[in-house]
């Protein structure tokens, strides 16, 4: 239990050399890593979305590839393709950019829905199928995707099926005056902070931490609590799409990782409540009436969580 916690703290401190004053955001991204989940970082340009993803990648001794999504990127650029070797006459597979342990899908909503959907199999089943042949993804495997708000010019909204594959959606936000002063000082030096980052965790360490998360105990009362929250989202009159079963499973996994970081070998309801918004909010879809009234999924989710009875006997 202590070894995974030390590894997480080491990662947080290392990433903190680049990302200033956003410890909660960094922790959420690492929770997704511990859960074998994927992260969607959504915010306005210039607040550090790509920097955060790159800092996580540089802190891990894993293979890393970046996909800069633009309208002309094709699905084969992502998954790979087969070509004929004219010397041997055999068909050869040329891996796409997604065939890496850490994948930065930069500005994912600037490419077409067809190209976006090419990530679905890799993110859910940890494999890609090209010309009828299936190729497993390397372990560990995580997609760190960034996107600008869909109101920005030249963006395509991610379909619901794609959003549901992301374990967590996070927003970095603008720094405070003190934090931005610190950032300006760091970036005023000759060497950028990112250049000094070194890997502090190996691929084997990540796999060990992911295994430790699955050993965290989840009582039946907590499972029932998560199921009740999911059911409440499906019944709410202002939501046309509630939480899927995949989303409920993701919430349990995230709560397990949260408990691990807190040094417990069991989940408490507070873990579920803490992870509910980053795990569930992006999976919900508002009705037209809710949009007219100016409601948000976060606001509705907060009300639902407050209305669901919290278990009192845990674990």
VOGU-973550 format. One line per 5 residues: number of its first residue (from 1); for each residue x, y negated, z of C-alpha. Coordinates in steps of 0.1 Angstrom, whole numbers. Layout:
REM VOGU-973550
NUM> X,Y,Z | ...
//
This chain:
REM VOGU-973550
1> 0,0,0 | 28,-24,9 | 48,-18,-22 | 21,-29,-47 | 14,-60,-26
6> 51,-69,-27 | 52,-65,-65 | 21,-87,-69 | 37,-114,-47 | 69,-112,-67
11> 49,-117,-99 | 30,-146,-84 | 62,-164,-73 | 78,-158,-107 | 48,-171,-127
16> 46,-200,-102 | 79,-213,-115 | 60,-223,-147 | 23,-226,-136 | 20,-253,-109
21> -8,-254,-84 | -29,-227,-100 | -23,-198,-76 | -59,-187,-77 | -59,-185,-115
26> -26,-165,-115 | -41,-141,-90 | -72,-135,-111 | -50,-127,-141 | -29,-103,-121
31> -61,-86,-108 | -71,-79,-144 | -37,-64,-150 | -40,-42,-119 | -74,-30,-132
36> -62,-22,-167 | -85,-50,-179 | -82,-79,-203 | -82,-116,-197 | -100,-144,-215
41> -85,-178,-207 | -109,-205,-218 | -103,-242,-215 | -95,-274,-235 | -63,-277,-254
46> -31,-286,-236 | -38,-274,-200 | -15,-243,-201 | -35,-214,-215 | -8,-201,-237
51> 19,-209,-211 | 1,-188,-185 | -2,-158,-209 | 35,-162,-219 | 46,-164,-183
56> 29,-132,-174 | 44,-115,-204 | 79,-127,-196 | 75,-115,-159 | 69,-79,-171
61> 96,-57,-186 | 72,-46,-213 | 69,-50,-251 | 52,-83,-261 | 36,-96,-293
66> 17,-127,-300 | -11,-130,-326 | -18,-166,-336 | -54,-163,-348 | -64,-183,-378
71> -92,-179,-403 | -69,-161,-428 | -58,-133,-403 | -72,-100,-414 | -81,-69,-394
76> -52,-50,-408 | -28,-77,-395 | -41,-68,-361 | -45,-30,-361 | -20,-20,-389
81> -23,-2,-422 | -10,28,-441 | 12,26,-472 | 28,51,-496 | 65,58,-492
86> 75,60,-528 | 107,79,-519 | 90,107,-500 | 54,104,-513 | 40,105,-478
91> 17,80,-462 | 33,59,-435 | 16,39,-408 | 28,3,-403 | 17,-8,-368
96> -2,-41,-364 | 5,-68,-339 | -18,-52,-313 | 4,-22,-309 | 23,-36,-280
101> 20,-34,-242 | 13,-71,-237 | -6,-88,-265 | -13,-126,-265 | -43,-132,-287
106> -38,-170,-291 | -69,-190,-300 | -89,-159,-306 | -121,-178,-315 | -104,-195,-345
111> -105,-163,-366 | -135,-147,-382 | -159,-123,-363 | -147,-94,-385 | -111,-99,-374
116> -123,-104,-338 | -140,-71,-339 | -108,-53,-349 | -98,-56,-312 | -128,-38,-298
121> -115,-2,-301 | -81,-11,-287 | -95,-30,-258 | -121,-4,-248 | -106,30,-258
126> -69,21,-258 | -64,33,-293 | -67,21,-329 | -80,41,-359 | -66,33,-393
131> -77,53,-424 | -92,80,-402 | -61,85,-381 | -61,75,-344 | -31,60,-327
136> -29,56,-289 | -19,23,-274 | 13,20,-253 | 9,20,-215 | 3,-4,-198
141> -18,-23,-223 | -34,-57,-217 | -48,-84,-240 | -44,-120,-228 | -67,-140,-251
146> -70,-178,-251 | -98,-198,-266 | -110,-234,-268 | -146,-243,-260 | -168,-234,-290
151> -178,-270,-294 | -144,-277,-308 | -141,-279,-346 | -131,-247,-364 | -140,-222,-338
156> -162,-191,-339 | -181,-179,-308 | -171,-145,-296 | -199,-119,-300 | -214,-104,-268
161> -197,-71,-274 | -163,-88,-275 | -170,-108,-244 | -180,-77,-225 | -146,-62,-232
166> -129,-89,-211 | -127,-79,-175 | -122,-115,-164 | -127,-150,-178 | -107,-178,-162
171> -104,-215,-167 | -72,-233,-157 | -85,-269,-155 | -66,-301,-153 | -39,-305,-126
176> -41,-330,-98 | -19,-361,-99 | 6,-345,-75 | 7,-313,-95 | 11,-331,-128
181> 40,-352,-114 | 57,-319,-104 | 51,-305,-139 | 65,-337,-156 | 96,-334,-134
186> 102,-297,-143 | 97,-304,-180 | 119,-335,-180 | 150,-314,-175 | 172,-300,-204
191> 159,-264,-201 | 122,-257,-200 | 110,-237,-170 | 99,-208,-193 | 135,-202,-204
196> 145,-193,-168 | 118,-166,-163 | 131,-131,-161 | 111,-98,-157 | 105,-89,-121
201> 83,-58,-127 | 87,-28,-150 | 61,-9,-170 | 64,19,-145 | 57,-5,-116
206> 26,-17,-134 | 13,18,-138 | 20,25,-102 | 0,-5,-91 | -29,4,-114
211> -29,39,-99 | -30,24,-64 | -61,3,-73 | -81,34,-82 | -74,49,-47
216> -91,20,-29 | -122,33,-12 | -156,20,-23 | -185,29,0 | -219,39,-13
221> -233,7,3 | -209,-14,-17 | -217,4,-49 | -254,-1,-43 | -247,-38,-36
226> -230,-41,-70 | -258,-23,-88 | -284,-46,-71 | -265,-77,-84 | -264,-62,-119
231> -301,-53,-118 | -310,-88,-106 | -293,-104,-137 | -313,-81,-160 | -346,-93,-144
236> -339,-130,-142 | -364,-150,-164 | -337,-174,-175 | -313,-148,-188 | -318,-130,-221
241> -288,-107,-215 | -278,-94,-181 | -248,-75,-168 | -241,-42,-186 | -230,-11,-168
246> -195,-18,-181 | -197,-51,-163 | -208,-34,-130 | -179,-10,-133 | -155,-39,-139
251> -168,-57,-108 | -160,-26,-87 | -126,-23,-102 | -118,-60,-96 | -130,-57,-60
256> -107,-28,-55 | -77,-48,-68 | -88,-77,-46 | -88,-54,-16 | -54,-41,-25
261> -39,-76,-26 | -55,-83,8 | -38,-52,22 | -69,-31,27 | -76,4,14
266> -113,-2,12 | -137,-28,-4 | -158,-52,17 | -188,-72,3 | -166,-104,3
271> -144,-88,-23 | -174,-83,-46 | -187,-118,-40 | -153,-133,-47 | -149,-115,-80
276> -185,-118,-92 | -182,-151,-110 | -149,-144,-130 | -161,-109,-138 | -198,-114,-146
281> -205,-150,-157 | -192,-146,-192 | -212,-115,-198 | -245,-133,-192 | -265,-150,-219
286> -290,-178,-213 | -325,-181,-228 | -333,-211,-250 | -354,-225,-221 | -325,-223,-197
291> -302,-241,-222 | -328,-269,-226 | -329,-273,-188 | -291,-275,-187 | -286,-244,-166
296> -254,-225,-166 | -247,-188,-161 | -225,-197,-131 | -253,-215,-114 | -278,-187,-120
301> -253,-161,-109 | -247,-180,-76 | -284,-180,-69 | -287,-143,-76 | -258,-133,-54
306> -274,-154,-26 | -307,-135,-30 | -293,-99,-30 | -291,-83,5 | -255,-79,17
311> -247,-45,32 | -238,-47,69 | -222,-13,75 | -190,-11,55 | -170,10,50
//
